[in-house]
Amino acid sequence: MEKKSTKEIVSTVFKALTLAMGVAVVALSVLEVEGVNMPLLLGLGLTCAGISLLNK
């Protein structure tokens, strides 16, 4: 197994968070859950995507 640099690991984590926030918002929308701040989740996901793209 090859060693991955810290930069690669952070990039992978941010990509995973981006996907997770998107899935969470879709799931909560389908379930019609009240009281969840969905723009905050989307903002967090977009921030992680932006950081991941800037690291390339």
N, C-alpha and C positions, 0 to 999 in steps of 0.2 A: 504494500500500500504506500502510495507516495504522500509525502508531507505537503500540505497546502499552506500557503502563506496566510497571514492574518488578513490581508486585503481580500483574498479570495473568499475566505470564510465570512467576513463581514458582508461582502457583496451577496453571497448566497443567502445569508440571514435576512438581508433587506428585501431580496426578491421573494423569499418565503413569506415575509410579513406583508408585502404588497398583495400577494395572492390571498393570504388569509383574511385580510381586511375586506377585500372584494367579495370573497365568499361569505363572510359574516354579514355584510350589508345585504347581499342578495337573500340569504337565508332569513334574516330578520324581517326583510320586506315581505317575503312570501308568508311568513308566520304572522305578519301584522302585529309585531311586538311594539308596544307603546313605551315611551320613556327612555328609549335608547338614542343617544346623540349620533345619528348616522353620518352627518357631515364631518364630525370629529374622526370617525373611523375612516371615512374616505380621505380626509386630509392626511391622516397618519399614513395610509397606504400610498398616497401620491408622494408624500415626502420621502418615504423609503425607496420608491421607484426612482425619484430624482437623484437621491444620493447614490443609488446603485449605478445609474447611468453616468453620473459624473465621475465615478471611480474608474471607468473604462479607459 
